[in-house]
Amino acid sequence: MFKYICDALKFFRSIFSRNSSWILFCMVILGFIGTTEMGGVTSFCRYWGVGETLYMAFLNFFKASSWSIPTLLAQWGTYVLLQDVTVFSMGRAVILGDHTHVAKDGRRMPGVVSMRQQSETQSKPSYFRGHCWGVTGLVVGSMAAPYCLPLALGIQLGMIHIGQKQDNESKKNPDTMGTKVVLMALEFAVRHHMFCILVLDAFFPSAAVFNLAASVWCIETQQPMLTLIVRAKKNCVAYQEPKEYKGVGRRPKYGEKVTLMESFDHPHLFSKVTCQIYGKKETIDMAVFDLLWKPTGGMIRFVLARTSLGSIVLMCSDLKQDPVAAIELYCIRVRIEIMIDMLKNLIGVFSYRFWSKKMPIHSRKPKTNKLLKPVPKDCLDTVKRCWDSYERFVMLGSISLGLLTLIAIKYKDVIWEQYDGYLRTRSRECPSERTVRYVIARLILKNFLISAPAGIMREIWNRCFEIKKFKRNPIRASEVKK
């Protein structure tokens, strides 16, 4: 398993122009996996036992211009697809999308905006300041035991701090939070020339989202690169196609109005089918309607299902979408919630603490985002590097979690054999990322301390100890040589 991680790290060597940058990359990835606490760059120094010299090297690494996020995302996506663990539905890879909010109190941190707390708990404030992240993940493993592997994460609010227009300021092409997640999925599909299905929750149904997904087509197959499965809002309405009109005047665009949630009051419209609902086989009532949706002005496939957990309405941009597959795919959307929880609480990818003196100082109290102060033009480059350091830090932590996910799929039996911790019950046959990390963290430490470590660990050892310590204490170095 450790050899598998080393081979994965070597796969990223080509995107770094210098070997020292790649060694720091390996130290960050292994540090995310091995450290017991995450408090920013300082945690890497504590884990590897290094001092201020390497601390500054880590800071420069996250802000360096020698490597970029697009190159890293392309390499990571290529590596994931080469593992042959992607789940396909109707010949398309399945991508999950969502947002997550991270509280940040820094007064000089770019991208920090005021946000409203949407959770049901009353222990959190109604409004807080922080970063809003868009997240996309690829479904891997199998439909029976799926995982969500992180593909890309990006900050989606506070763009005024990097010289872009305020969110929703452009009336002709509104750039919303929903379209930004769709754009992330489109970039993956186009970059790797792969047809994909994007599964989203009820936050996303809008004309801009559906139009953007339908804007990129493959010329060879005459199909859109990305299709959508989105949960509809409870007040969603659609229209039947207009009947033949022989009267005077303009032909009507829409026919009879259909309130979708009221359709559940007509049992004769539904039929019994068996499908997998959240990992369990269940017989449900299902109905399928192809109706006109006013926001897009086109046909949308609506899938209505009544399950033991309640009623649900799904919107599919592909009129040939299998309705049973659509329901099963939406039921595995919960895996992205689990993935975000692992990113936050297991890996600690949102524990970054970068800030810039060039940023205009903001109040710690949540205020309207219209009062965000723009950055002076001569300071934009510095603030952009700080912004990029956030996304680089989070993306490297996401790659660490992705490697744990791939190990859980490929080496599940070996993981259970080497795991000596206590589990009251196993939730499923495949181990979780937390279980895998418990095993891998000990392998990293064991390999680092043995006399003949692996090649990458030997280079890290030389980078951390032999070079730095010998330069500081030449007498001790001579004693070691004797």
DRENLODREN-506453 format. One record per residue (C-alpha): x, y, z. Coordinates in steps of 0.05 Angstrom, whole numbers, padded with zeros to 5 digits, always signed. Layout:
// residues N
XYZ;...
This chain:
// residues 482
+00000+00000+00000;+00057+00048+00015;+00087+00032-00052;+00021+00051-00083;+00025+00119-00050;+00097+00128-00073;+00079+00111-00145;+00021+00161-00141;+00068+00216-00116;+00117+00201-00172;+00060+00211-00222;+00059+00285-00203;+00133+00296-00213;+00124+00323-00284;+00083+00384-00262;+00140+00411-00219;+00200+00443-00253;+00246+00431-00193;+00257+00369-00151;+00255+00408-00086;+00184+00432-00102;+00162+00361-00114;+00194+00339-00048;+00154+00393-00012;+00092+00369-00049;+00104+00298-00023;+00115+00324+00047;+00049+00361+00046;+00010+00301+00019;+00040+00253+00069;+00033+00305+00124;-00042+00311+00112;-00047+00235+00120;+00000+00225+00178;-00009+00285+00224;-00055+00277+00285;-00075+00350+00285;-00081+00403+00230;-00069+00476+00245;-00041+00501+00179;+00030+00499+00154;+00057+00494+00226;+00028+00424+00231;+00072+00400+00174;+00133+00427+00210;+00113+00392+00275;+00099+00327+00239;+00166+00324+00202;+00204+00354+00261;+00233+00413+00223;+00243+00486+00242;+00234+00555+00214;+00275+00545+00151;+00228+00493+00124;+00168+00532+00150;+00186+00588+00103;+00197+00538+00048;+00126+00512+00057;+00098+00583+00055;+00136+00597-00009;+00113+00531-00038;+00039+00548-00032;+00050+00617-00063;+00101+00597-00116;+00089+00612-00190;+00125+00549-00213;+00062+00507-00210;-00012+00521-00218;-00080+00495-00198;-00104+00479-00269;-00042+00436-00282;-00051+00400-00215;-00126+00387-00229;-00110+00359-00298;-00057+00312-00271;-00101+00290-00213;-00160+00276-00259;-00116+00236-00306;-00089+00194-00249;-00159+00179-00221;-00185+00157-00288;-00125+00111-00298;-00144+00073-00235;-00205+00044-00270;-00251+00052-00210;-00300+00103-00239;-00374+00087-00234;-00411+00095-00300;-00486+00102-00312;-00512+00097-00383;-00441+00105-00408;-00428+00168-00368;-00384+00181-00308;-00423+00206-00246;-00402+00272-00214;-00432+00300-00150;-00433+00375-00135;-00447+00417-00074;-00426+00477-00032;-00395+00482+00037;-00384+00542+00082;-00321+00551+00125;-00320+00603+00181;-00259+00650+00177;-00248+00710+00223;-00187+00739+00188;-00194+00813+00174;-00142+00812+00118;-00162+00746+00084;-00186+00753+00012;-00251+00720-00006;-00281+00725+00064;-00354+00747+00059;-00416+00748+00103;-00458+00685+00097;-00522+00660+00128;-00523+00596+00168;-00570+00546+00134;-00565+00487+00182;-00622+00470+00230;-00580+00474+00293;-00590+00534+00339;-00520+00531+00369;-00491+00570+00310;-00500+00644+00294;-00549+00664+00240;-00495+00702+00202;-00420+00692+00201;-00359+00709+00160;-00321+00658+00120;-00306+00626+00053;-00357+00593+00008;-00328+00532-00029;-00355+00497-00090;-00341+00423-00089;-00344+00369-00143;-00330+00295-00132;-00327+00234-00175;-00366+00171-00156;-00318+00112-00152;-00321+00040-00129;-00389+00010-00145;-00463+00028-00140;-00469-00020-00082;-00411+00011-00043;-00397+00079-00073;-00345+00131-00052;-00341+00204-00071;-00271+00223-00091;-00255+00298-00091;-00242+00326-00160;-00239+00402-00152;-00253+00455-00099;-00255+00530-00108;-00275+00593-00072;-00339+00621-00104;-00354+00687-00068;-00315+00751-00055;-00287+00755-00125;-00280+00830-00118;-00217+00817-00078;-00181+00790-00139;-00203+00845-00186;-00265+00811-00215;-00336+00839-00215;-00380+00831-00155;-00422+00768-00156;-00485+00774-00200;-00463+00843-00222;-00465+00825-00295;-00537+00824-00319;-00524+00793-00387;-00484+00733-00361;-00498+00725-00286;-00444+00684-00254;-00481+00649-00197;-00458+00598-00146;-00497+00545-00184;-00465+00558-00251;-00395+00557-00220;-00405+00486-00196;-00431+00466-00265;-00370+00500-00297;-00323+00459-00253;-00357+00395-00276;-00355+00418-00349;-00280+00432-00344;-00268+00360-00321;-00312+00331-00376;-00279+00372-00431;-00208+00364-00405;-00213+00288-00405;-00264+00283-00463;-00312+00243-00419;-00388+00245-00418;-00413+00258-00348;-00476+00263-00306;-00477+00317-00253;-00522+00304-00193;-00544+00365-00153;-00592+00381-00097;-00652+00429-00094;-00607+00491-00090;-00589+00487-00164;-00651+00484-00209;-00648+00548-00250;-00646+00567-00324;-00573+00589-00320;-00552+00520-00293;-00589+00480-00346;-00568+00526-00403;-00495+00524-00384;-00496+00447-00379;-00527+00444-00449;-00478+00493-00480;-00421+00444-00493;-00433+00388-00542;-00390+00333-00573;-00390+00340-00649;-00377+00267-00662;-00435+00238-00622;-00480+00299-00624;-00491+00295-00549;-00479+00345-00492;-00417+00331-00452;-00454+00341-00387;-00525+00322-00367;-00560+00341-00302;-00601+00305-00249;-00627+00358-00202;-00677+00354-00146;-00736+00401-00160;-00763+00450-00110;-00830+00435-00077;-00865+00491-00113;-00840+00471-00182;-00890+00474-00239;-00886+00452-00311;-00931+00453-00373;-00955+00403-00423;-00943+00413-00496;-00996+00457-00528;-01052+00423-00566;-01068+00437-00638;-01093+00508-00645;-01140+00528-00702;-01162+00595-00676;-01141+00665-00694;-01076+00695-00665;-01010+00669-00641;-01004+00595-00625;-00996+00584-00549;-00926+00564-00525;-00949+00523-00466;-01006+00476-00452;-01040+00456-00387;-01003+00474-00323;-00979+00417-00280;-00962+00426-00206;-00914+00368-00195;-00924+00357-00121;-00999+00353-00132;-00987+00295-00179;-00975+00250-00118;-01050+00256-00103;-01065+00215-00166;-01042+00143-00153;-01064+00119-00222;-01006+00158-00253;-00954+00116-00215;-00927+00046-00225;-00889+00000-00179;-00814-00009-00190;-00756-00037-00149;-00693+00002-00140;-00637+00015-00090;-00654+00071-00041;-00594+00091+00002;-00563+00022-00002;-00628-00019+00009;-00673-00051-00042;-00742-00021-00040;-00806-00022-00080;-00829+00049-00095;-00883+00085-00134;-00854+00122-00195;-00880+00165-00251;-00844+00198-00309;-00867+00261-00347;-00833+00299-00403;-00858+00370-00394;-00841+00441-00414;-00805+00482-00362;-00814+00557-00369;-00745+00580-00344;-00710+00543-00401;-00767+00541-00450;-00750+00469-00467;-00769+00398-00448;-00747+00369-00382;-00756+00298-00358;-00789+00298-00289;-00783+00235-00247;-00832+00230-00188;-00820+00177-00135;-00855+00160-00070;-00809+00122-00023;-00810+00102+00050;-00770+00165+00065;-00819+00212+00030;-00835+00239-00039;-00784+00268-00087;-00784+00302-00155;-00722+00299-00199;-00707+00340-00261;-00666+00308-00317;-00638+00348-00375;-00631+00284-00416;-00700+00261-00442;-00672+00190-00450;-00649+00186-00378;-00669+00120-00345;-00716+00141-00287;-00695+00084-00241;-00622+00101-00252;-00637+00175-00237;-00668+00157-00170;-00610+00112-00151;-00559+00164-00171;-00592+00218-00130;-00593+00171-00070;-00517+00166-00072;-00511+00242-00072;-00504+00236+00004;-00433+00211-00008;-00410+00281-00024;-00435+00303+00044;-00393+00248+00075;-00334+00269+00033;-00339+00342+00056;-00344+00318+00128;-00280+00278+00118;-00245+00338+00087;-00264+00382+00146;-00257+00336+00206;-00210+00281+00185;-00159+00314+00138;-00169+00386+00161;-00162+00418+00092;-00197+00482+00114;-00147+00498+00169;-00107+00546+00126;-00086+00613+00157;-00056+00653+00100;-00068+00728+00098;-00040+00789+00064;-00021+00858+00089;-00042+00886+00021;-00115+00869+00036;-00160+00926+00060;-00178+00911+00132;-00250+00888+00143;-00294+00885+00205;-00301+00818+00241;-00376+00830+00248;-00418+00803+00190;-00440+00860+00145;-00472+00864+00077;-00426+00841+00022;-00439+00905-00017;-00391+00939+00031;-00332+00895+00012;-00271+00938-00002;-00236+00926-00068;-00161+00915-00070;-00117+00970-00100;-00093+00952-00170;-00020+00954-00151;-00033+00901-00097;-00075+00852-00138;-00018+00804-00154;+00000+00796-00080;-00072+00784-00060;-00083+00735-00118;-00024+00694-00093;-00055+00692-00024;-00122+00671-00056;-00086+00616-00096;-00052+00591-00033;-00121+00575-00003;-00141+00534-00063;-00074+00499-00067;-00075+00481+00007;-00146+00453+00001;-00133+00417-00064;-00070+00382-00037;-00110+00359+00023;-00164+00334-00023;-00113+00293-00062;-00092+00262+00004;-00164+00242+00018;-00170+00216-00053;-00110+00171-00044;-00141+00143+00019;-00206+00130-00020;-00169+00093-00075;-00132+00050-00024;-00198+00033+00010;-00224+00007-00057;-00162-00030-00080;-00135-00057-00014;-00196-00066+00029;-00177-00136+00053;-00106-00114+00071;-00133-00054+00109;-00178-00097+00152;-00120-00146+00165;-00074-00091+00190;-00126-00051+00227;-00121-00066+00302;-00167-00011+00328;-00235-00021+00358;-00298-00015+00316;-00364-00032+00350;-00397-00046+00283;-00375-00042+00211;-00421+00003+00171;-00404-00035+00107;-00354-00083+00078;-00308-00029+00050;-00267+00009+00101;-00277+00084+00111;-00224+00136+00097;-00215+00144+00172;-00198+00070+00179;-00150+00073+00120;-00115+00134+00148;-00104+00098+00215;-00066+00043+00179;-00028+00086+00128;-00005+00137+00180;+00033+00082+00217;+00063+00056+00152;+00090+00125+00136;+00122+00133+00204;+00150+00063+00203;+00181+00073+00134;+00209+00140+00153;+00246+00112+00214;+00275+00048+00185;+00347+00046+00162;+00331+00033+00089;+00268+00074+00073;+00235+00080+00006;+00263+00128-00046;+00215+00185-00031;+00223+00179+00044;+00299+00179+00036;+00296+00244-00003;+00250+00274+00050;+00298+00252+00104;+00356+00285+00068;+00315+00348+00057;+00293+00353+00129;+00352+00329+00169;+00419+00315+00137;+00425+00378+00097;+00394+00428+00145;+00422+00401+00210;+00492+00389+00184;+00496+00460+00159;+00477+00487+00226;+00521+00441+00267;+00583+00419+00228;+00616+00387+00290;+00557+00341+00299;+00559+00325+00225;+00632+00304+00230;+00615+00259+00289;+00561+00226+00249;+00609+00213+00191;+00658+00179+00238;
